[in-house]
Amino acid sequence: MKVDILVARTTASGEGRKATIKDVAKRAGVSPSAVTIAVHDKPGVSSKTKERILQAARELGWSPNQAAQSLSGRAVHTVGLAIARPARMLGLEPFYMEFISGIESVLSRHSCSLLLRLVEPDEEIEVQRGWWQGNRINGSILVDLRVDDPRIPVLSEIGLPAVAVGHPSLAGPFTSVWTDDAAATAEAVQYLAALGHRTIARVSGPEELGHSAIRTKAFGETAAQLGLAARTVVADFSADQGARACRSLLLSPERPTAIVFDNDLMAVTALGVVAEFGLSVPQDLSVLAWDDSQLCQLTRPTLSAMQHDIFSFGADVTETLFDVMAHREAVSHAAQVPSLVPRGSTAPPPR
């Protein structure tokens, strides 16, 4: 993985400071939003004002990344990715390692680099704004979409070329690439029901995440249709919270006979928790993980999992972003639906 920072451009005055959208706006006597409208050839400013803005941009040697081809002839070379995760936790998540590898497989073919930043959730808007308006990226990949995500209107307003990784209902005006979490969740519940489980549970990621909300809804609805008792306990994808959620479920009066975990790390941790209670997987409790990984295949028993080609998913997202940045038709679309891979951690419930 390459983490690159672009060399700063200087202003036409030779002061050694890179020109920004605010400099262009000041010289042209307009607002920064008017600059964005003009350079992206959107309606909203007069032709006379547009020409004044473009002239100011040329004089300052400034160009927004999406308009780089028309203003400076500079090719696309840097894509941004901000992830709201602690650095230590990110290193333990196979999903992001595979996802970033898929991104890099496309970027390397285009001689393009990845600018990666780990952020707090409330920092990302300013990070993305700084990258874009500071001419450091040509486009960005937005991950972990939230319900009523505050990033969407702000980043759309500044004209950031981006692909949103998540359902279109969460992505606003951005082109999106997503997995059908509802269909995959339904398949998992149906599989457990077919094994004979009547009381099931799920340990989810943060409830504000859009895909968590979609899975929670599908989990409850599918269980109700099949006459199953089902509940969801919210965690944060970490091993500690996954273990805590598993313990609470095993101590509950209506102890489930099967638990679905929203990532592989929590599912692996659950195997140890089950052993603490003197129970066995799958004889006493079935365990099912999301996002099949090498971790799922190295445990004993091996973990049944929802398999998703995350590498190809990352590549698909990045190819779509290149279409967006090149002004080619970029259509929102679903990637391949995750499929269930039964292994040694699931079985019929105890009699």
C-alpha positions in Angstrom: 0.0 0.0 0.0 1.3 3.4 -1.0 0.6 6.4 1.2 1.6 9.4 -0.9 1.4 13.2 -0.4 1.5 15.4 -3.5 4.2 18.1 -3.9 2.6 21.4 -3.3 2.1 23.8 -6.3 3.1 27.4 -5.9 1.0 30.4 -6.7 1.7 32.5 -9.8 3.1 35.2 -7.5 6.0 32.8 -6.6 5.4 33.1 -2.9 5.9 29.3 -2.4 2.3 28.8 -1.2 0.0 26.6 -3.2 -3.1 28.3 -4.7 -6.4 27.2 -3.2 -10.0 27.5 -4.3 -10.3 30.5 -1.9 -7.5 32.3 -3.7 -9.3 31.8 -7.0 -12.6 33.0 -5.5 -10.9 36.1 -4.1 -9.3 37.0 -7.3 -12.5 36.5 -9.3 -14.6 38.3 -6.7 -16.9 35.3 -6.2 -17.6 32.6 -3.6 -15.7 29.3 -3.5 -19.0 27.5 -4.4 -19.2 29.6 -7.6 -15.7 28.5 -8.5 -16.7 24.9 -8.1 -19.8 25.4 -10.3 -17.7 27.2 -13.0 -14.9 24.7 -13.3 -17.2 21.8 -13.4 -19.3 23.5 -16.1 -22.5 23.3 -14.1 -25.4 25.8 -14.4 -25.5 28.5 -11.8 -23.1 31.2 -12.9 -23.2 33.5 -16.0 -20.8 32.9 -18.9 -19.0 36.1 -18.1 -18.5 35.1 -14.5 -17.4 31.7 -15.5 -14.7 33.1 -17.8 -13.5 35.4 -15.1 -13.2 32.5 -12.7 -11.3 30.3 -15.2 -9.0 33.2 -16.0 -8.3 33.6 -12.3 -7.6 29.9 -12.0 -5.2 30.0 -14.9 -3.4 33.0 -13.5 -2.9 31.3 -10.2 -1.9 28.0 -11.7 -4.8 26.3 -9.8 -7.0 23.5 -11.0 -9.5 21.3 -9.2 -8.6 17.6 -9.6 -11.8 16.7 -11.5 -11.1 19.4 -14.0 -7.4 18.7 -14.3 -7.6 17.4 -17.8 -9.2 20.6 -19.1 -7.3 23.2 -17.1 -3.8 21.8 -16.9 -3.6 18.5 -18.8 -2.5 16.7 -15.6 -3.5 13.1 -15.4 -5.2 11.4 -12.5 -2.6 10.2 -10.0 -4.0 10.2 -6.4 -7.1 8.7 -4.8 -8.1 9.4 -1.2 -9.4 7.0 1.4 -10.2 8.1 4.9 -11.2 5.3 7.4 -12.7 6.0 10.8 -10.9 3.3 12.7 -8.1 3.2 15.3 -4.8 2.2 13.7 -4.4 -0.9 15.9 -7.9 -2.2 15.1 -7.6 -1.6 11.4 -4.5 -3.9 11.3 -6.7 -6.7 12.8 -9.5 -6.4 10.2 -9.0 -8.7 7.2 -11.8 -6.9 5.4 -9.9 -3.6 5.0 -6.6 -5.3 4.2 -8.3 -7.2 1.3 -10.3 -4.1 0.2 -7.2 -1.9 0.0 -5.4 -4.6 -1.9 -8.2 -4.6 -4.4 -8.0 -0.8 -4.7 -4.2 -1.0 -5.2 -4.6 -3.6 -8.0 -6.4 -0.9 -10.1 -4.3 2.1 -9.0 -1.1 0.4 -9.9 -2.3 -0.2 -13.5 -3.0 3.5 -13.8 0.3 4.5 -12.1 -1.9 6.1 -9.4 -1.3 6.3 -5.7 -3.5 6.0 -2.6 -3.6 8.7 0.1 -4.8 6.9 3.2 -5.7 8.6 6.5 -7.2 7.1 9.7 -9.6 9.6 11.2 -12.1 10.1 13.9 -15.7 10.0 12.5 -16.2 13.8 13.0 -12.9 14.6 11.3 -13.4 13.1 7.9 -15.3 16.0 6.3 -12.5 18.4 7.0 -9.9 15.9 5.9 -11.7 15.3 2.6 -12.3 19.0 2.1 -8.6 19.8 2.7 -7.5 17.1 0.3 -9.8 18.2 -2.5 -9.5 22.0 -2.2 -5.8 21.7 -1.5 -5.4 19.8 -4.8 -4.0 16.7 -3.2 -6.4 14.1 -4.6 -8.3 13.6 -7.8 -11.2 11.7 -6.2 -12.1 9.7 -3.1 -13.6 6.5 -1.9 -16.2 7.0 0.8 -16.6 4.0 3.2 -18.7 3.1 6.2 -21.7 5.2 5.1 -24.0 6.2 7.9 -27.7 6.7 8.2 -28.2 10.4 7.3 -24.5 10.6 6.7 -23.3 14.3 7.2 -20.4 13.8 4.7 -22.8 13.3 1.7 -24.2 16.9 1.4 -21.0 18.6 2.2 -18.7 16.7 -0.1 -21.2 16.8 -2.9 -21.5 20.6 -2.5 -17.7 21.1 -2.9 -17.7 19.0 -6.1 -15.6 16.1 -4.8 -15.6 13.2 -7.4 -16.2 10.2 -5.3 -17.7 6.7 -5.2 -19.7 5.8 -2.1 -19.4 2.2 -0.8 -22.9 1.4 0.3 -26.5 1.2 -0.7 -27.8 4.0 -3.0 -30.3 5.0 -0.3 -27.3 6.1 1.8 -25.2 7.6 -1.0 -27.2 10.7 -2.0 -26.0 12.0 -5.4 -22.8 10.0 -5.4 -22.4 6.9 -7.6 -22.4 3.9 -5.3 -21.2 0.3 -5.3 -22.6 -2.0 -2.7 -23.3 -5.5 -1.6 -26.9 -6.7 -1.1 -26.7 -7.0 2.7 -30.4 -7.7 3.0 -30.3 -10.7 0.7 -27.2 -12.1 2.3 -28.7 -11.7 5.8 -31.9 -13.4 4.7 -29.8 -16.3 3.4 -28.0 -16.7 6.7 -31.2 -16.7 8.7 -32.9 -19.2 6.3 -29.8 -21.5 6.6 -30.0 -21.5 10.4 -33.7 -22.1 10.3 -33.2 -25.0 8.0 -30.8 -26.5 10.5 -33.6 -26.4 13.1 -32.6 -23.3 15.1 -35.6 -21.5 16.6 -33.8 -18.9 18.8 -31.0 -17.0 17.1 -29.0 -13.8 17.7 -26.7 -11.4 15.9 -23.8 -9.3 17.1 -23.7 -6.2 14.9 -21.4 -3.4 14.1 -22.3 0.2 15.2 -26.0 0.8 14.6 -25.4 4.2 12.9 -23.6 2.4 10.0 -26.0 2.1 7.1 -25.1 -1.5 6.3 -25.6 -2.5 10.0 -29.1 -0.9 9.9 -29.9 -2.8 6.7 -28.7 -6.1 8.1 -30.6 -5.5 11.4 -33.9 -4.9 9.5 -33.4 -8.0 7.3 -32.4 -10.2 10.2 -35.5 -9.3 12.2 -37.9 -9.5 9.2 -36.6 -12.8 7.9 -36.7 -14.3 11.4 -40.3 -13.1 11.9 -41.4 -14.6 8.6 -39.9 -18.0 9.6 -41.3 -17.8 13.2 -37.9 -17.6 14.9 -37.1 -15.7 18.1 -34.3 -13.3 17.2 -32.4 -10.4 18.8 -29.5 -8.1 17.8 -26.8 -6.9 20.2 -24.8 -3.9 19.1 -21.0 -3.9 19.2 -18.2 -2.1 17.4 -16.5 -4.9 15.4 -13.7 -5.2 18.0 -12.7 -8.4 19.7 -13.5 -7.0 23.2 -17.0 -5.8 22.4 -17.7 -9.0 20.4 -16.7 -11.1 23.4 -18.8 -8.9 25.7 -21.8 -9.2 23.5 -21.4 -13.0 23.2 -21.2 -13.3 27.0 -24.4 -11.3 27.5 -26.2 -13.6 25.0 -25.0 -16.8 26.7 -26.1 -15.4 30.1 -29.5 -14.4 28.9 -32.6 -16.5 30.0 -33.5 -17.1 26.3 -30.0 -18.3 25.3 -29.7 -18.5 21.5 -28.6 -21.7 19.8 -26.9 -19.8 17.0 -25.2 -16.4 16.8 -24.3 -14.5 13.6 -21.4 -12.1 14.0 -21.0 -9.0 11.7 -17.3 -9.6 11.2 -14.8 -12.5 11.4 -12.8 -11.0 14.3 -15.8 -11.0 16.7 -16.7 -14.5 15.5 -13.2 -15.9 16.2 -13.2 -14.3 19.7 -16.6 -15.9 20.4 -15.1 -19.4 20.1 -13.0 -18.6 23.2 -16.0 -17.2 25.1 -18.1 -20.3 24.4 -15.3 -22.4 25.8 -15.2 -20.2 29.0 -18.8 -21.3 29.6 -17.9 -25.0 29.2 -19.8 -25.2 26.0 -18.8 -26.4 22.5 -19.2 -25.1 19.0 -21.2 -26.3 17.2 -22.7 -28.9 19.6 -24.1 -26.3 22.0 -23.9 -23.2 19.9 -23.6 -22.5 16.2 -21.4 -19.5 15.1 -21.6 -17.8 11.7 -19.3 -15.0 10.6 -19.6 -12.3 8.0 -16.8 -11.7 5.4 -15.1 -15.0 5.1 -11.3 -14.7 5.6 -8.2 -16.8 6.3 -9.1 -16.3 10.0 -12.3 -18.3 9.5 -10.4 -21.2 8.0 -7.7 -21.4 10.6 -9.9 -21.8 13.7 -11.0 -25.1 15.2 -13.7 -25.7 14.3 -13.5 -23.8 11.0 -16.1 -21.0 10.9 -19.1 -21.0 8.6 -19.1 -17.7 6.9 -20.7 -15.3 4.4 -18.2 -15.3 1.6 -17.6 -12.1 -0.3 -14.8 -11.5 -2.8 -13.5 -8.4 -1.0 -10.5 -8.0 -3.2 -12.6 -7.8 -6.4 -15.1 -5.5 -4.6 -12.3 -3.0 -3.9 -11.2 -3.2 -7.5 -14.7 -2.7 -8.7 -15.2 0.4 -6.5 -11.9 1.8 -7.9 -12.7 1.2 -11.5 -16.0 2.9 -11.0 -14.2 5.9 -9.4 -12.0 6.2 -12.5 -15.1 6.4 -14.6 -16.5 9.2 -12.4 -13.2 11.1 -12.5 -13.0 10.8 -16.3 -16.6 11.9 -16.7 -17.6 8.6 -18.2 -20.9 7.1 -17.5 -20.7 5.6 -14.0 -23.7 3.6 -12.9 -24.5 2.7 -9.3 -24.5 -1.1 -9.0 -24.5 -4.0 -6.6 -21.5 -6.3 -6.5 -21.9 -10.0 -6.2 -24.2 -11.1 -3.3 -22.2 -12.8 -0.6 -22.8 -16.5 -0.5 -22.8 -18.8 2.6 -20.0 -21.3 3.1 -21.0 -23.9 5.7 -18.1 -25.2 7.7 -17.6 -26.8 11.1 -19.1 -24.1 13.3 -22.7 -24.6 12.4 -24.9 -27.6 13.1 -28.5 -28.5 14.2 -29.2 -27.2 17.7 -28.9 -29.5 20.8 -31.9 -31.6 21.5 
